[in-house]
Amino acid sequence: MSKIVLIHALVLFLISPERCTDNQKTTPEQKQKLTQLRQEVSDDLTGNILPYWTNLMVDNENGGFYGRIDGNEKVYPQAEKGGILNARILWTYSSAYRVLGDTSYLRIATRARDYILAHFIDREHGGAFMSVNPDGTPGNTRKQVYTNAFFIYALAEYSRATGDKTSLEEAKKIKDILEKHAADREHSGYFEVFSREWERIRERLIGEESDLTEKTMNTSLHVMEAYANLYRVSGDKEVGEKLEAMVRIFLDKIIDKNTSHLIPFLDRSWNSTAHIDSYGHDIESSWLLYEAAGLLNDRELLEQTAKASIAVANAAAEGLRPDGGMLTEKNHATGHVSPRRSWWEQAESVVGYLNAFELTGDEAYLEKSLRSWEYIKKNFIDRKNGGWYSYVSESGAPSGDKTGFWICPYHSGRMCMEVLERVKE
């Protein structure tokens, strides 16, 4: 018999003892659907996603992993090796080893960890480079907080999976450098981009719309995610305090009080500079925010976050289409909706609405999660060459690279592992 395993079950039981995701509250039909979902994502993770990246991305000539494979399965050995890509590979395979116990995943995780420590970490100025050249020499030496957050997240996960103390210490060092150079001590939060020497640069790197933008929801989300994992592994009091501050920033500053959408771009004082609703980030943040709050042993904060999580998931549902696909974003100033669908938004929809089902017991959320998975199966899984497509059109035509600077196994792999951990046999 299967059941949903509640995150921090004791705390959640105290908050809501009538939750329908308890084994005795989940109906036989729901259990059957969850069991099928678990089996299908397990098969895709172990038979498709991880083998694709293991077989095609390992760079045996220069070390590490290739930087790009295009939509025709052509490998580009001379492509730059992105920090975000490499950190996410490290996180994915570390987590896969932790969840599944397969030592073949540990070998890839260790390869990623060793390459990162040897080539991406700046031993002179601290932090991690945005990219390295194909031969491992420094490429783009900017220090982007978003990129550095992913190295914290990934190194902490490797330590979580293996007990490796060196990786944990390296994650702490990056956290320390962010706190020293990137933290806004007047208005809280973190600035975005710096030179190699940690001099601040006013540069748009993740879709900022205005020169007034000094902080972004996206960077804030992944700093929170990184600190959550670091706190989970280290138990460090200071990290816990920083994590709580990030949760409260989302509750007080980033979630729009009128719409419950996230505000993507903000000035230094947390005033909106944005004109878009990002549906994928809405649904992703809905569960990451709740997960982060669940680590803090604060019942009142967790209750507040649970309510916000559901409100944000409901707002994200504006982007759901009848076919189960999740749209990218809407410009609420012009009304324009981007019709192309991305792999990561679909994966986050599966987890986000499963999390909402866990919190409420409302079967409508479970159906949203299952429809998202059905859409992925029909449109994103490459049945011929393996892996997932990165983008599909409104009609279902695939496009874009299969792997690249931003295109990684993290969203798809994490979705599978979240289901595996939440739905236990």
C-alpha positions, 0 to 999 in steps of 0.5 A: 500500500502507498501513502503520501509521506508528509514533510515534517509530519509531526509539525504538519499534524499539529497544524492540520490533523484533518489533512486528507493526505494521511494514509487513512484519509487518502482514498483507494482511487487516489492511492492507485493514481499516486502509485502509478505516478510514482512508478512512471516517474521512477521509470523515466528517471532511471531509464531515460533522464539520468542515462541520457546525461550519463551517456552523452554529457561526460567529456572524457577529453577535457574533464567534466561535462560538455557544455551543449547538445543541440536539438539534433543531438549534436555535441559541441565540445568547444562550448563553454561550460556553464556554472549553473549547468555543472552545479545542477548536474552535481545536485541531480546526481547527488540527490539521485544517489541519496534517494536511489542508492545506485553507485553509478550516480555517485560516480557522476556526482563525484566527477561533477564535484571534483571538476567544480572544486578544481575549475569553478571555485575562485581560490583567489577572490572567493565564490564561483565563476559563471563559466569556464572554457572547454579546457577548464580555464576561467571563462566568464569570471563574473560572480553572479549570485544566482550561479553561486547559490546553485553551487551552495545548493549542490555542494550541500546536497553532495555532503547530504548524500555522502557525508563529505565534509569538504563539500560542506565547507566549500558551500559554507565558504560561498555562503560567507562570500555572499554575505560579505559582498552581496547582502543588502544590509539596509533593505535586506536581500541580495544584489545580483552581479559582481566582478571577479573581485566582487565589485558590484556590476549593474548588469541584466542577466536574468531577464530584468526589464528596467535599470531600476531593478536591483533585486529579482525574485529568481535569485531570491528564490534560489538563495532561499533554496540553497540556504535551506539545503545548507541549513538542512545539512549543517544545522548552522544557526546563522544559516537558519537565521538567513533562511528565515529572513528569506522566507519572510522576504517572500511572504512580505515583499515578493508575493503580490498582496493583491494577486498572489503572483510573485513579483519578478523584478524589484528595486532596492526597496522591494518596489515592483519594476515588473510587468509580468506574471511568471507562472512557472516561478509561481508554482515552483516557489509555492513548494520551495517556500513551504519546504524552507519554512518547514525546516525552521521549527516555527509553527506560526511561520509554517502556518503562514507559509502554508496559506501563502503556498496555496494562494501562490499555487492558485495564482499559478493556475492561471497559466494552466491550459486545458491540455495540462501544459503550463504557460511561461508568462503573461505581460499584464501591462499588454495582455500578451501571453507567451505561448511556448512551453518550457520543460522546467515549468511543466516539471515544477507543476507536477511537484507544486500541485502535488504539494498543494494536494498534500497541504489541503487534501483537495483532489483538484490539486492532485488532478492538476499534478497528474495532468501536468505529468500526462502533458510531459509524457505526451510532449516533452519526453523524447522517445527516440533519442532520450532525455526531454525536449527543452521547449515545445510550441502550442501545437506540441512541436519541439525546439531548442537545445537538449542541454546547455548553459541553462538546460539541465537535468535538475527540474525534470530529475528533481520532480521525479525524486520529489514524487519518489520521496513523497509517495512511498511504497 
